[in-house]
Each structure stands twice: as structure tokens, then as C-alpha cells.
Amino acid sequence: MKLLQPGMELKRWALLVFVGIVLTSLGFAYLLVHIYRVQPLPEAAATVTLQFIERPVRGVLFILLGVGALLLGVVKLNQSFLTAYVRRSQGNVLQSIYNYRSRQRGPKVVVIGGGTGLSIALRGLKEHTSNLTAIVTVADDGGSSGRLRRDLGVLPPGDFRNCLVALADVEPLMENLFQYRFNHGSELDGHSFGNLFIVAMSEVTGSFERALQESSRVLAVRGQVFPSTLANLTLCAEMDDSATVHGESKITESGRRIRRVYLQPDSPDAFPEAVKAIEEAELLVVGPGSLYTSVLPNLLVTGICEAILRSPAMKVYVCNVATEPGETDGYSIDDHVEALRRHLPDRENPFHYVVANSQLGYPLPSSGKVQPVVPDEYRNGHASPNVVLADVVDEANAVRHDSAKLAHTLMALHDKGVPQWEKSPVAAGVA
């Protein structure tokens, strides 16, 4: 049995409704003609039925009046039904429908990372496309997520909660509820409601991945959220002095410069749906986020990096707008790219573009000083052709990205298509 696509099925039922209206109209027409011919009618009936006008003209007039009444009725009826489902902040019903259809036709975008940077990127991108997938690291072992992971043996829910909230299409009260953190001197102190909700949902549904699906339904999420792997990972780091640190939360606390990071176990299998999303993507975005503790743990999962390398999608790496103490102190764009290259198979750089902040400087949290975002050679046009300088900084918080600005930059790059590099490299730009 051949299944119809949703669009074809909708057209089929619309055609059936039209045929029904035509048949009903013909039936009424036959009845009226019969009554007109066999029943004596008062003289006023001739005026009401426009008997003084020729019959073909009369027919056209009644058809126009009927079509006008039908269209007006359908529009008003739809508005009456849909207004209850459209938030006031989204404007009128027709604009909301247009925006919805535009997002449904948007490109397939996959964003890989973790932490606050990932949720910021998703919040902006969901306004451009609903075909959005977040692939989230599972290496977090600090805070509420770490406690739940150790006590209950679940994947750390914190980054997943932030992604679900960022992609949600719900009232602000529901968002505030999921982000609410207990602080009343009890055993719940430090836990957020959203983390507990996801853990409880995993117990009810029987698996963490099913919990994400059901939570997405509750929050009316635009897109989908996947873990990079279901394995219970420990993120480890080898420092420049050859010391080894175990645990994501302890890496940045060590105070040493990171040489490389790796996973234990060292070859975890990727979540199949995450690999499939990467292979089908039209735009792949890695970052923003903590380079060593949020971004790279995903790329080290067996199957994720391989899928990225073979994917025909446009691939973009987004640099953080500020250095991170204990992780990327003093890093330039080249340092970010080199760190990625060191951890990828054959030291291959798969990215078509690297997006960096174009503002004059940003505060260094560790020193409070202002440091240029990029070296002067990037500003003077002597950089690799894949470096894109754009204003992506949140004006209210200079160490974070602005979700709308970043999304605009990424979608503009997607619209440009996969680049064909020119012989003389120049720094790329996005208007």
C-alpha cells in the first residue's frame, strides 16, 4: 500500500471539499428551479432574484457573491480557531502562518557543542528554520548535572535542558519553570527543575533518548536534541607539563595549559540519530562553546567526526567572543583552528568558514583587560579566505554571542553556498 505525502493528502481532502460544495450548490439550484416553475410566487420574488437582468449576467453575479462570502467565511473561521494558538508576541495570525511555513521550508541545520554557547546559537537559528538539530556533549560532570549523573547513573541533563528551552515555543512562565533552581537549604539545593524533569521523564519512559523526545513534545520544541553518544564518558586532559587531569569540571581548575583532551572509554559509539542528522545536514555548525570541554568531546566520539568529514554540508566553526580562563587564555583564531586540527583524523580541517567577532576588543575575564579579538593581519586582509569577521557580540554581555546576530551571519553564509576559494586569499565578510 502506497502512503501519501502530507501535502498530497491535504490537497486530496481540499479537492473533496470543493466537489462537495459544487454538488450541494447544484442540488439547491435544481430545487430552486423546480420551485420557480411549479409554484406561484409574488411579484417581489422577481425583483429579489434579479429577473430584470439577463440570465447569464445573473449567474455571474451570484457566483461572485458566493465566492466572496465563501472566502470571507473561511478566513474569519480560520482566524477564530488559530488565534487561540498564536501568542500575542508573534503578531497577527497571517504573519504567524507565514513565519511557520518559512521555517518549515528552512535548511537542515545541525549545531554541535554544549554549554551556554550552544543554546544561544539555537535560540537565534530557530527563527530561521524548524529543521534544526542540536548534538550535545555528555561529558559534563559538574554542578547539578554532575550530582544527578553520579547519584542516579543518568546522562548529565543540564546542557540538554538549556537546548530544549532555547528551542521551545512556549510561554515565558514555562521557560522560567524549567530554568528554576532550588535554593532553600534542602537536598534539592543547586538542582534546576528542568534537570529533575528530564531525569524523571527518563525513568517514566525507560530511556534518556525517549525522555528527550517526550520533553520536546511538552515544550513544543522547534527541532530535535540528540546526545553525541549514550556512553558514560569521562573527559580527560593531557597538559603541557605532561600531567593528566580526569573530569570535565577539573580540567579548567588545574591552571595548566591544555595540550590535548581525550575520552575514557576511548572509542564510544555515536548516537545513530546524531550521525544521520549530520549526514543529511545542509549546514553544519560547530560551536560556539568551550573549546576543550564542550566542543571537542563531541568530535572525539567514534562516528561523529567521520560523519562530519564525509558530509557534503557547508561546515562552519564559531569561535568564542572571549577567552576562557584555564582553557583558551590568549588564544587567537589560529590557535582555535590548530587545536581542532590536532584532535581530528589526519589533522584535517573540515571547515569551510571560521566565524569570529569583528569588534575591536573584548574583556578578558581573568585580567579585566581588553584584548583584540583577532590579530591585525586578519583585519588587513592577509588571512585565510575562510575567516569571516562579523559583529556577533551581545551588547548587554560582551563575553557572549548575540543569538540574532549569530544566526543572521550563519544563514547568510548558507545562502552564499560552499565557497570556491580564489587564488589570492582575503578575509571573507558578511553584510
HELIX and SHEET records of a PDB file:
HELIX    1   1 PRO A    6  VAL A   38  1                                  33    
HELIX    2   2 GLU A   43  VAL A   48  1                                   6    
HELIX    3   3 ARG A   55  LEU A   82  1                                  28    
HELIX    4   4 THR A   83  TYR A   85  5                                   3    
HELIX    5   5 ARG A   88  GLN A   90  5                                   3    
HELIX    6   6 VAL A   93  GLN A  104  1                                  12    
HELIX    7   7 GLY A  115  LEU A  125  1                                  11    
HELIX    8   8 GLY A  143  LEU A  152  1                                  10    
HELIX    9   9 GLY A  158  LEU A  167  1                                  10    
HELIX   10  10 PRO A  172  GLN A  179  1                                   8    
HELIX   11  11 PHE A  193  THR A  205  1                                  13    
HELIX   12  12 PHE A  208  VAL A  218  1                                  11    
HELIX   13  13 GLU A  248  ILE A  251  1                                   4    
HELIX   14  14 PRO A  272  GLU A  280  1                                   9    
HELIX   15  15 LEU A  291  VAL A  295  3                                   5    
HELIX   16  16 LEU A  296  LEU A  299  1                                   4    
HELIX   17  17 ILE A  304  ARG A  310  1                                   7    
HELIX   18  18 ILE A  333  HIS A  343  1                                  11    
HELIX   19  19 PRO A  345  ARG A  347  5                                   3    
HELIX   20  20 ASP A  376  ARG A  379  1                                   4    
HELIX   21  21 SER A  403  LYS A  416  1                                  14    
SHEET    1   A 8 GLN A 224  PRO A 227  0                                        
SHEET    2   A 8 LEU A 132  VAL A 136  1                                        
SHEET    3   A 8 VAL A 109  GLY A 113  1                                        
SHEET    4   A 8 LEU A 283  VAL A 286  1                                        
SHEET    5   A 8 MET A 314  VAL A 318  1                                        
SHEET    6   A 8 TYR A 353  ASN A 357  1                                        
SHEET    7   A 8 VAL A 387  ALA A 390  1                                        
SHEET    8   A 8 ALA A 428  GLY A 429  1                                        
SHEET    1   B 3 THR A 244  HIS A 246  0                                        
SHEET    2   B 3 THR A 234  MET A 239 -1                                        
SHEET    3   B 3 ILE A 258  GLN A 264 -1                                        
SHEET    1   C 2 TYR A 362  PRO A 363  0                                        
SHEET    2   C 2 VAL A 370  GLN A 371 -1                                        
SHEET    1   D 2 VAL A 393  ASP A 394  0                                        
SHEET    2   D 2 ASN A 397  HIS A 401 -1                                        
END                                                                             
